[in-house]
Amino acid sequence: MSTDSDVAMLSSISSQLEDLGHRITEMAERYGATPDSALAGELFGAERGLIGARRSLDRARKFLTQT
């Protein structure tokens, strides 16, 4: 597998994670001011995890483009 295809794959996955994060945030915000606010907390935690994963993928992509 070539470096270019790996960079493209990482970019694609990162974009998908970003989309998932937005969708989860929208859902969490709907539950934030309801009796189900514990659900919102869990969803916001999941969103933070996706943000961390996206940052890791972005760093990996930068390593590949520096070589």
MDAnalysis code that builds the backbone (N, CA, C; Angstrom):
import MDAnalysis as mda
import numpy as np

u = mda.Universe.empty(201, n_residues=67, atom_resindex=np.repeat(np.arange(67), 3), trajectory=True)
u.add_TopologyAttr("name", ["N", "CA", "C"] * 67)
u.add_TopologyAttr("resid", np.arange(1, 68))
u.add_TopologyAttr("resname", ["MET", "SER", "THR", "ASP", "SER", "ASP", "VAL", "ALA", "MET", "LEU", "SER", "SER", "ILE", "SER", "SER", "GLN", "LEU", "GLU", "ASP", "LEU", "GLY", "HIS", "ARG", "ILE", "THR", "GLU", "MET", "ALA", "GLU", "ARG", "TYR", "GLY", "ALA", "THR", "PRO", "ASP", "SER", "ALA", "LEU", "ALA", "GLY", "GLU", "LEU", "PHE", "GLY", "ALA", "GLU", "ARG", "GLY", "LEU", "ILE", "GLY", "ALA", "ARG", "ARG", "SER", "LEU", "ASP", "ARG", "ALA", "ARG", "LYS", "PHE", "LEU", "THR", "GLN", "THR"])
u.atoms.positions = np.array([
    [0.844, -1.177, 0.000],
    [0.000, 0.000, 0.000],
    [0.892, 1.244, 0.000],
    [0.544, 2.227, -0.777],
    [1.390, 3.407, -0.883],
    [1.053, 4.422, 0.207],
    [2.018, 5.269, 0.460],
    [1.824, 6.327, 1.449],
    [0.674, 7.241, 1.047],
    [0.562, 7.540, -0.231],
    [-0.519, 8.416, -0.687],
    [-1.885, 7.830, -0.371],
    [-2.044, 6.539, -0.591],
    [-3.342, 5.927, -0.304],
    [-3.604, 5.873, 1.205],
    [-2.548, 5.703, 1.999],
    [-2.708, 5.729, 3.452],
    [-3.125, 7.125, 3.930],
    [-2.511, 8.140, 3.365],
    [-2.872, 9.523, 3.724],
    [-4.326, 9.780, 3.359],
    [-4.735, 9.334, 2.190],
    [-6.123, 9.524, 1.761],
    [-7.085, 8.773, 2.673],
    [-6.706, 7.567, 3.067],
    [-7.574, 6.785, 3.944],
    [-7.711, 7.453, 5.311],
    [-6.599, 7.917, 5.866],
    [-6.645, 8.605, 7.153],
    [-7.492, 9.867, 7.069],
    [-7.383, 10.577, 5.982],
    [-8.185, 11.783, 5.780],
    [-9.672, 11.440, 5.726],
    [-10.003, 10.387, 5.024],
    [-11.393, 9.956, 4.910],
    [-11.960, 9.537, 6.269],
    [-11.200, 8.760, 7.009],
    [-11.644, 8.314, 8.327],
    [-11.820, 9.507, 9.254],
    [-10.889, 10.442, 9.197],
    [-10.977, 11.643, 10.020],
    [-12.252, 12.430, 9.711],
    [-12.578, 12.540, 8.444],
    [-13.812, 13.239, 8.046],
    [-15.046, 12.515, 8.565],
    [-15.016, 11.196, 8.505],
    [-16.150, 10.421, 9.012],
    [-16.313, 10.598, 10.510],
    [-15.198, 10.617, 11.232],
    [-15.258, 10.839, 12.681],
    [-15.816, 12.224, 12.998],
    [-15.421, 13.203, 12.195],
    [-15.937, 14.554, 12.397],
    [-17.453, 14.583, 12.209],
    [-17.935, 13.918, 11.165],
    [-19.371, 13.857, 10.917],
    [-20.090, 13.161, 12.070],
    [-19.553, 12.041, 12.527],
    [-20.155, 11.336, 13.655],
    [-20.183, 12.217, 14.897],
    [-19.114, 12.944, 15.123],
    [-19.057, 13.849, 16.277],
    [-20.155, 14.895, 16.233],
    [-20.378, 15.470, 15.060],
    [-21.441, 16.470, 14.920],
    [-22.810, 15.851, 15.197],
    [-23.025, 14.667, 14.688],
    [-24.310, 13.997, 14.891],
    [-24.533, 13.668, 16.361],
    [-23.497, 13.197, 17.025],
    [-23.605, 12.875, 18.451],
    [-23.843, 14.145, 19.264],
    [-23.161, 15.223, 18.923],
    [-23.351, 16.493, 19.625],
    [-24.788, 16.985, 19.497],
    [-25.327, 16.905, 18.294],
    [-26.718, 17.322, 18.094],
    [-27.663, 16.520, 18.987],
    [-27.435, 15.218, 19.054],
    [-28.277, 14.378, 19.888],
    [-28.100, 14.726, 21.363],
    [-26.860, 14.901, 21.792],
    [-26.585, 15.229, 23.193],
    [-27.246, 16.544, 23.587],
    [-27.196, 17.519, 22.704],
    [-27.806, 18.807, 23.008],
    [-29.317, 18.695, 23.151],
    [-29.941, 17.790, 22.416],
    [-31.384, 17.584, 22.550],
    [-31.744, 17.040, 23.922],
    [-30.862, 16.228, 24.513],
    [-31.139, 15.616, 25.809],
    [-30.574, 16.408, 26.982],
    [-29.807, 17.448, 26.718],
    [-29.117, 18.178, 27.780],
    [-30.022, 18.796, 28.820],
    [-31.161, 19.304, 28.428],
    [-32.056, 19.998, 29.359],
    [-33.293, 19.159, 29.679],
    [-33.158, 17.854, 29.615],
    [-34.285, 16.962, 29.897],
    [-33.940, 16.088, 31.095],
    [-34.902, 15.332, 31.579],
    [-34.592, 14.383, 32.664],
    [-33.542, 13.337, 32.252],
    [-33.314, 13.216, 30.957],
    [-32.303, 12.275, 30.459],
    [-30.935, 12.930, 30.304],
    [-30.630, 13.904, 31.148],
    [-29.359, 14.617, 31.006],
    [-28.153, 13.705, 31.222],
    [-28.330, 12.594, 31.938],
    [-27.219, 11.637, 32.084],
    [-26.846, 11.063, 30.721],
    [-27.834, 10.862, 29.874],
    [-27.576, 10.398, 28.511],
    [-26.744, 11.438, 27.761],
    [-27.098, 12.708, 27.939],
    [-26.331, 13.779, 27.285],
    [-24.878, 13.734, 27.724],
    [-24.639, 13.511, 29.007],
    [-23.271, 13.434, 29.507],
    [-22.483, 12.321, 28.852],
    [-23.113, 11.173, 28.693],
    [-22.447, 10.049, 28.034],
    [-22.164, 10.359, 26.565],
    [-23.130, 10.994, 25.911],
    [-22.934, 11.338, 24.506],
    [-21.823, 12.370, 24.334],
    [-21.772, 13.358, 25.212],
    [-20.683, 14.335, 25.130],
    [-19.329, 13.669, 25.387],
    [-19.305, 12.660, 26.271],
    [-18.078, 11.901, 26.491],
    [-17.642, 11.160, 25.233],
    [-18.611, 10.581, 24.543],
    [-18.313, 9.898, 23.278],
    [-17.779, 10.884, 22.258],
    [-18.367, 12.071, 22.228],
    [-17.895, 13.108, 21.292],
    [-16.442, 13.472, 21.578],
    [-16.104, 13.633, 22.856],
    [-14.713, 13.952, 23.217],
    [-13.763, 12.846, 22.767],
    [-14.206, 11.598, 22.902],
    [-13.383, 10.483, 22.438],
    [-13.134, 10.539, 20.941],
    [-14.177, 10.897, 20.199],
    [-14.019, 11.015, 18.741],
    [-13.085, 12.160, 18.374],
    [-13.164, 13.248, 19.123],
    [-12.255, 14.374, 18.870],
    [-10.810, 13.936, 19.091],
    [-10.579, 13.193, 20.177],
    [-9.232, 12.685, 20.441],
    [-8.752, 11.739, 19.356],
    [-9.638, 10.875, 18.910],
    [-9.279, 9.942, 17.834],
    [-8.950, 10.692, 16.553],
    [-9.734, 11.714, 16.252],
    [-9.488, 12.501, 15.036],
    [-8.138, 13.209, 15.109],
    [-7.814, 13.745, 16.262],
    [-6.519, 14.415, 16.421],
    [-5.367, 13.427, 16.236],
    [-5.525, 12.232, 16.768],
    [-4.487, 11.208, 16.600],
    [-4.303, 10.847, 15.133],
    [-5.416, 10.687, 14.416],
    [-5.328, 10.393, 12.993],
    [-4.683, 11.532, 12.220],
    [-5.001, 12.767, 12.597],
    [-4.387, 13.918, 11.929],
    [-2.879, 13.948, 12.164],
    [-2.455, 13.615, 13.383],
    [-1.010, 13.560, 13.658],
    [-0.357, 12.446, 12.850],
    [-1.005, 11.298, 12.769],
    [-0.464, 10.184, 11.978],
    [-0.340, 10.580, 10.514],
    [-1.348, 11.283, 10.016],
    [-1.311, 11.726, 8.613],
    [-0.143, 12.687, 8.396],
    [0.117, 13.547, 9.358],
    [1.253, 14.482, 9.235],
    [2.569, 13.730, 9.213],
    [2.697, 12.682, 10.037],
    [3.914, 11.872, 10.000],
    [4.130, 11.266, 8.620],
    [3.061, 10.788, 8.017],
    [3.186, 10.166, 6.692],
    [3.570, 11.193, 5.625],
    [3.087, 12.403, 5.747],
    [3.378, 13.414, 4.716],
    [4.761, 14.024, 4.909],
    [5.382, 13.840, 6.064],
    [6.732, 14.371, 6.298],
    [7.806, 13.458, 5.752],
    [7.468, 12.230, 5.427],
    [8.492, 11.286, 4.964],
    [8.717, 11.405, 3.488],
])
